[in-house]
Amino acid sequence: MSTFRVASRARLSLALTGAIGVTVLAGFALSGTSSSAATTRGARAADATSYCGTKPGVAATGTPINLGTIDTKQAGTDFSDISSMAAAYFACVNANGGINGHPIKYDVQYDQTQPAQIAAAAKALIQTDKVVGIVGVTDILECTIDQAYWKSLGIFEIDSGIAPECWSTPNSAAVNMGPRYSSDGAVQYALEQHATKIVFDQSNVPGTGYIAAGPAAIAGAAHVPITQLTENVPVTDASSVALKEVDDAGPNGAVILNFTPPDALVILQAAQKLGIVNRVKLWGCSTPCNTDFLAKSLGPAWNHKLFVNAELTDPDGATGAEFALYRGILTKYGSAVSGGIGSFSQMGFVEAKFAVKALETIKGAYTIKSVNAAFEGIKNYKSAMLCSPWTYGNLALHIPNNVDYTTTTDNGIMVVAQGCHKISSADPQIAKYRTVAAAHGL
């Protein structure tokens, strides 16, 4: 088996170019940046990759450390960019010393929201591929299906959560806030801008009731009415969807979307084509919309009209060693990351970074026991991409990322509209976590 056994990916850029005639922003030649400047920037970023490992330029040749993940990849819902970026990070580490000379072998399993398929993938990772740690999971159902299996094995996965159990069980901790808490943040921002009604629309996939409960609690605490909608994905009649959202919201209301970028984009573009963008106070979106691909595709007509809850720091214009490394890895190793700069690739980067840092603390053999003790033992790990330090810990539930940003579109990129901001404890799950964390001195 090769160091990376990652299934072939249908590029998001190709799918969208055929479907809606847009061009995905590739590399780092952002709007207003000359090609020569972009080339220089990319070269400098690539140089930073020598610092992702402990021995710059020395390839790891020892016995591999097997890690794995399970991700949803299907029409309308594709999270493969996250594991692709984690794979890119691990490739960089392997090229620069590995983990004490050991390369990381990363096995990515994809599913189409089938419980039996997900359960089989977990067992294949453990029994066939002999993985010792689970990193980078981003899946609609994985935490629900596999949490009891992981608990029985003593596995503590580091993930990008979606399903409720990603936050409500002891054996999962996410670097993101997921669709519920990110939607909370988007609704919270709209309320702070004095929207008098919320229309919350999301993809019709498993877990919609759990996700909807968060925005309902946030709006309810503010005594603002909320209308809940769901759409089958891929969205086939975006014009009808956009019209209904705008009509339900009214002129002082806000439309909040919870979709992956392709479907959010077709809805927003339909609103623009129909000339109804300004018939509501504002448009909002959960984290998946925080990508330069979407901002570039929407163009300047949407400048400062779409406000996106960003679970991680917006990378545009961000400086410092960590962002140089992020861009460098994306340039040199991230050809499979179809969305480029954005929250999905950031999640994969941070998950891999934290996993590597934990692995470097292990003395002796890399086993399920030693690796997962290191993962669970993560305390106050810092990333320039997160608003606050990240802790796993021996807790009954984990929502370690509950402070974030709001970004907005600005001439083809996303820029910060609001700095680090706590998600409201009006969501009972956030309130519960903060009580548990406080009891453990976090």
N, C-alpha and C positions, 0 to 999 in steps of 0.2 A: 504494500500500500504506500502511496506517496505521502509526503509530509502533510499535504492538504488534500483531502478527498471531498471536494465541494462540487455539488451537482451543477451542471451548466445552467446559466441564467439567461432568461429572455430579457434583454435590456429594456428598462423602463423608457428610455429615450426612443427606441424603435417602436414600442407599442403606442406611445403617445403621438409620435410623428404620423403613424398610419391612421390613428383614430381621430385626432383633432388638429393635425397640421401644425404642431409646435416643434420647436427645436430645443432640446435640453442643453443647458449650459454645461459645457464640458471643461474640465481643468479649472484654471483660475483667472482667465481673461474676462473679468467682470465688466459690466457696463462702464464705459468711460476709461478703461484701462487699455493702453496700447499693447500690441502683440509683443513688442520687444520688452516692455516693462513686465508683462506677464511671464515671458520666458525667463527673465532674470529672477523674478520672484520665485518661480517654480524651481530654478536651479538652486537658489539659496535654501528653499524649503527642503529640497531633496538632501542637501548636505546635513541637515539636522537629524536625519534618520540614523546616523552613526551613533547617536546617543540613546537609542532605544534599548540597548543592551549594555552589558558590563565590559565587553571586549570589542570595541569598534572594529569592524572589518574582518572579524574572525568568525567563520561559520561554525555553528554548534554541530558536533558529530557524535555526541554520546547517545545513550539509550533514550528514545523519545518519551516525553510525558504526554500521555493521551488525554485530551480534553474533547468535549463534544457539545452539541447543541441541537435543538429542534425548533424549526421556524415554520410559520404559516407562509405558504407561497401558492397563491391561487388567483384566479381572475378577480380583480377588484380589491384584493387584500394581499399585498406582497411586502414582507418585512425582511427580505433577504439582504438588503443593504447593510443591516446591522451586523449580521454574522460575517458578511463579506469584509466589513471594516475590521472586525475582530481578527479575521484571518489575515488581513493585511498587517495588522499590528504584530501578530505572532510571527509572520514571515520576516518582519523587520528584526524582531528579537532574535530569531534563529540565525539571521545573517550577521549578528553582532554579539555573539557569545552564548546565546540561549540562556537557559536557567542553570547556572553553574556547569556550562558545557552541554546541557541536555536541550535538544530542540523540542518544540511543542508540536505535536501532531493533532490537528483539529478536524474532527469529523462533523460535518453538517448534514442533518437529516431534515427533509422538508415534508410537510403534510398539507392536506386539503381539508382541514377541520373535520377529520374523521377520528372519533375516539379510539377505535381499534388500531388505526394506523399510528396514532400518537403513542399508545401504550407499547406497540410493537417496536417503534423507533427507540423508545427508552431502553427496552430490554436488549435491543441490538447494540446500542452504545455500550452497555455494561457487559453483556455476556459475549458478544462477538468482537467488538472493537476494544474492549478492556479499558474504557476511559476511567479516569480517576477523579474527574471534576467536570461539572456542567457550567458552562459560561456562555452568555450571549443569547439565551433562549428568548425569542419574541414570537409568541404564539397565542392564538385566540383561546385555545383550550388546554394547553400543556400543563399549566399549574394545577388546573382542576383534575386532570386525568392522572398525573404522575406524582402528585404531592405525597400520597401515602407510600408509594414505591420508594421515593427518595428518602422519606423518613425512616423506612425500614432498613435502608442501606447506610444511613448516616451521611447522606449527601446534602450539601447546602449550596443550592444553585445561585449564581449571580446572573441576573436576567434583566430584560426590559419587559416589565410586566404588562399584562393585559387582563387576564382572567382574575376574578376576585381573590382566589387563593394565592396569587403572587404576592399579596400584601397581608392576608389574614392568617397565614400559617407560618410555623417557625422555620421551615426549610427553604424559604425563598426570600431573597432581598433584591429589589430592583434599583437600578441607577436612575431610572425615570420615575414619573408619577403615574404613567398609564392613562388610558382614555378617561377614566372617571375623574381623577384628581386634576388632570390637565384641563378637562372640560369645566371643572369647578373654577379653575383659575381664569378661563376665558369668560365665563359668566360673571365672575367676581369683578373683572376689569370693566365689563359692560355696565354693571350696576354702579361702579364708581364713576362712570361717565354719565350717570343719571338716566340710563335707559329705563323706560316705564313698562316695558314688556320684554320677555325673552322668548324667542323661538329657538328651540334646540333640536337640531336634526342630525341623525347619525345613521350609519350603515346598519342594515338589518342582518346582524350576525349574532351568534350566541353571546349572551351577556348584556344585551341592551338594557334590560331592566336594572341590573346592578349599576351600569354606567349612568343611566338617567336619574337614579336616586340622588347622586351627588349634586348636580345642577339644580334639582328640585329642592333640595335642602338649602342650598345657597340662596336661591331666589325666594324661597319661603321665609327664610330668616329676615330678608329685606322687605317682605310683604309686597313682592312684585310678582304678577302673574307670569306663568311659564307654560308654553305649549310644547309638547313633546311629539316629534315626528321620527319616522324611520323610512329608509329607502333601500330597495334592493340594489345590490351592486354586482357588476358595474352599472352605473346610472345610464339609462337608455333614453330618458326624456328629461334632460336637464332643464329645459325651458319651463316645463310644468312644475318641476321641483322648485326652481327659483321663484316663480310667480306665487306659489302657495306660501313659501317662506315669507316673502315680502308682504303679501296681503295679510297674513296672520300677525306679523310683527307691528305693522303700522308705522307712521312717520317718526315716532319717538321710540321705537322699539329696536331691538338688536337681534340679528340672526347669527346663531353660533353653530358652526359645523364641526362634526367629529367624523372625518373621513380620511383615508390615505390620500396623498397628493393627486393622483389621477382623477378621482371622483370629485374631490373638492374643487379642482381646477375646472372641470367641465361645468359645474354648477355656477361658479363665479364668472366664468366666461359667458355663460348663458345670460346671467343677470346683466352683464355689460352689453351684450348684443341687444337685449330687450330694452335697454335704457332705464333700468329700474334700480341701479346701484344706489342712487341717492334718495330712494324712497323710504329708506330706514335710517336710523341714527348712526348705526355702525354695523359692520360685519366682523365676526370673530371666528376663531378656529382653535382647535386643540393642537398639540405639538406637531403632528405630521406635516402641517402646512408651513412649518418654520424651515423652509428650504429655498435656496436661491433659484432652484429650478422653477418653483411655482412663482416667485416674485418676478423672475425674468419673463416667464410666459405671460403673466398678467400685464406687465408693462406699466408705464407711468400713469395710465388712466386710473390705476388703483392706489397711487401713492397716498399713504396715510388714511386709507379707507378700510383696510383689513388689519385686524389686531389679533396676533397669534400668541397663545400661551406657549412659552418656550421653557421647557424643563431644564435646558442647559443654556449656558451663555451663548449669545449670538456670536459666531466666529468672525463675521465681517469686520475688518479693522482691528480685531483683537491682536495684541502683540504678546511677546514673551516666549519662553522656551517651549512650553507645552503646545501652544498653538503653532509654532514653527514645526514641531514634531508631527502634529496632526496633519498639517498641510503637506509636509514632506512624505509621510507614509501614504497619504491619499494619492500623491503624485507618483511615487515610485512603486508602490505595491497595490494600490487600490483600483486597478482597472475594472474590477468586477463591481465596484460601488457605483451603480448607474446614476444615483441622484446627486453625487458629488458632495459639496459642502452643505451641511444641514444637520438637523437633529438626529436623524437615523444614523448617519456615519459617526456623529459624536457619541452616541450611545455605545456603539460597538467599540470605539476607541477607549472610552472610560472603563467599560467592562473588562476589556483586555488589559488595560493598564493596572487596574486594581488586582486582577487575577495574577498578573506577573509579579507585582510587588509582594503579594501574599506568598507566592511560590518561592520567592527568593529568601523567605524567612525559614524555610524548612531545612532541617539538618537530618541527613539520612535519606532513606528511600522515599520515593514519591508514590504513595499508596492512597487508596480512598480515604483511609483514616487520617493520614498526615495532611493531605491536600485539603480536605474539608475542615479539619481543625484550623488550618491556616485561614481558610475563607471565613469561617464563623468568627474567627478571632480578629477580623478586620475592625479597627477602631480609629475613628477620626482620620481616615485617609482623605487627602485633599486633592482637588482637581480645580484648575482655573476655569473649568467648564461648569462647575456646580457652585451654587450660592453658598453652601455650607458644607462642613466636613461630613463624610459618609461613614457610617458604622453598621456592621452586620449585627454581631452580638447574639447572645442566647436569650432571645425575646420570643414571646408568644405570637407576635405579628411584627411585620416590618414595613414601614413607610419612611425609609431614611431620607428620601428626597421629598421635601414638602415645602420648599421655598424656591421661587422661580421668577422668571422675567416675563414681560410682554414685549413682543417685537411687532414691527409693522413694515409694510412694503415701501420701498423707496428707490425708484429708478433701477429696478432689476435686482436689488439685494434686500435682505431683511436687516432692519436697524432696531436698536432698543428704544421702545416707547416708555417702558417703566422698568426700573431696576428691581433688585431682589425684593420679593414680596411674599409674605407667608400666605399659604392657602388657608382659607377660613376654617376655624374649628366648628363652624355651623354644619359642616359635613360630619356626621357622627363618627365615621371611621377615622378621620383625621384627629378628632378629639380623643378617641380611644387610644390611638397610637401615642399621642403626646403624653397621655397619662402614664402609659406603660413605660415609655422612654424615660420620663422624669423619675419614675420609681427605680430605674437602673442608672440614674445619674447622667443621662444623656441630654 
